[in-house]
Amino acid sequence: MGTSKTFRSLARLAGAVLRQSGREDTWIMTREQLEDWIPRLAAIEPEQRVALPGITPERTMQIVGGGIVADEIMRSLNVHEVEICPWALREGAILRWLDQFGRTRLGF
């Protein structure tokens, strides 16, 4: 499972595959897709990366490093593809807090 805007940006750029299953659409990015884009991204000047699909102005400086980290994690764990989660760690922390404390404090 890949979380964060960096993973979403990389998946969109790399051409992640949309798998439709039931009620929800699932985006899948393969390591090969990611590995193909890392050197290409590194060769593009940061101010030009914003023209690429999925790359926002605030991600232009970190997207190469994020891609390298994602690739190394996938390689180390022998993962060939990741499902892209639409949420990031912040949302996960909020959901966890609500699960642990929200029921009693908020009355549900």
Buried (B, 14 or more C-beta within 10 A) or exposed (E): EBBBBBBBBBBBBBEBEEEEEEEEEBBBBBBEBBBEBBEEBEEBEBEEBBEBEBBEEEBBEBBBEBBBEBBEEBEEEEBEBBBBBEEBEEEEEEEEEEEEEBEEEEEE
